[in-house]
Amino acid sequence: QVQLVESGGGLVQAGGSLRLSCAASRNIFSFNAMGWYRRAPGEQRELVAGITSGDRTNYADSVKGRFSISRDIAQNTVYLQMNSLKPEDTAVYYCNADNGYLGYWGRGTQVTVSS
């Protein structure tokens, strides 16, 4: 069993920044990929950013150039740096880890961007 714990969410004004962290209970190098998803009220969960074991990254078009995903293997942590935040970024953000057989999810952290 793997635990993923997100932190770093909060309330920020439009144009501001936040950095989300996802701490894993075991070595993240073992995962094929990790990613950040979000679910806005009344919407389906969507992929925001992902990073593979080879450090390849991908982003939703809506966040390209504003968000950056990275990982610290020594700390077993994945980060999501979010800059130039917009009200439409308001959502619960979830961390995901995929080992090729199973996917693991954290409980999420709320991000609210005020206009």
Secondary structure, DSSP 8 states (H G I E B T S, - for coil): ---EEEE--EEEETT--EEEEEEESS-GGG-SEEEEEEE-TTS--EEEEEEETT--EEE-GGGTTTEEEEEETTTTEEEEEE-S--GGG-EEEEEEEE-SS-EEE---EEEEEE-
